[in-house]
Amino acid sequence: MSKRNLIEAPSENVFWFADGKQVKNLKELLDTLTTLDEGVFLHHVNKERNDFARWIHDILDDEELARKIWRFKSKNQLIKLIDSHLRKNYS
């Protein structure tokens, strides 16, 4: 399986965190998640929503990762999954 190039969101579709941080690709999302305040994380991921999965699906067009992420509600689980997905699928 060949690796894909990392997709960058256009400036009007970057992901904005509740604390004002913004990211434009999966690598930046991973890096930001590692230091993200738990309260900010829970604002974006809870029983009703998973803003990361929606953004990854709708903007970065990575349906496989979005589907996997949807069911995870822990920051550490998300970090591990995104890291593994990046290593496996992106150059």
C-alpha positions in Angstrom: 0.0 0.0 0.0 1.5 3.4 -1.0 1.6 6.2 1.5 -0.5 9.4 1.0 0.7 12.9 1.3 -0.5 14.7 4.4 -3.6 16.8 3.6 -3.7 20.3 4.8 -7.0 22.1 5.4 -7.5 25.4 3.6 -7.2 28.4 5.9 -11.0 28.8 6.1 -11.3 25.1 7.3 -8.6 24.8 9.9 -9.7 23.1 13.2 -10.2 25.7 15.9 -9.9 24.5 19.5 -12.0 26.0 22.2 -8.9 27.6 23.7 -8.1 29.4 20.4 -5.4 27.0 19.1 -5.7 26.0 15.5 -4.4 23.1 13.3 -4.4 22.4 9.6 -3.4 18.8 9.4 -3.2 15.5 11.3 0.4 16.0 12.4 -0.5 19.3 14.0 -3.6 17.8 15.5 -1.5 15.0 17.1 1.1 17.5 18.4 -1.6 19.7 19.9 -3.5 16.8 21.5 -0.4 15.8 23.5 -0.4 19.0 25.5 -4.1 19.9 25.3 -5.9 20.7 28.5 -8.4 17.9 29.4 -11.3 20.4 29.7 -10.7 21.7 26.1 -10.5 18.1 24.9 -13.8 17.2 26.6 -15.4 20.3 25.0 -14.7 18.7 21.6 -15.2 15.0 22.5 -18.1 13.8 24.6 -21.2 11.6 24.4 -22.9 13.9 21.9 -20.1 14.8 19.6 -16.6 14.2 18.3 -15.4 17.3 16.6 -12.1 15.8 15.6 -13.8 12.9 13.8 -16.1 15.2 12.0 -13.3 17.5 10.9 -11.1 14.6 9.8 -14.0 13.2 7.7 -15.4 16.4 6.3 -12.2 18.5 5.7 -9.3 16.1 5.6 -11.3 13.4 3.7 -9.9 10.5 5.7 -13.0 8.4 6.3 -11.1 5.4 7.7 -9.6 7.4 10.5 -12.7 9.4 11.2 -14.7 6.2 11.6 -12.2 4.7 14.0 -11.9 8.0 16.0 -15.6 8.4 16.4 -15.9 5.7 19.1 -12.9 6.8 21.2 -13.6 9.2 24.0 -10.2 9.4 25.7 -7.4 11.8 24.7 -4.7 9.1 25.1 -6.6 6.7 22.9 -7.0 9.3 20.2 -3.3 10.2 20.4 -2.2 6.6 20.0 -4.7 6.0 17.1 -3.7 9.1 15.2 0.0 8.5 15.7 -0.4 4.9 14.4 -2.5 6.0 11.5 0.0 8.7 10.5 2.9 6.2 10.6 1.0 3.6 8.6 -0.7 5.8 5.9 1.1 9.1 5.4 4.6 10.0 4.2 
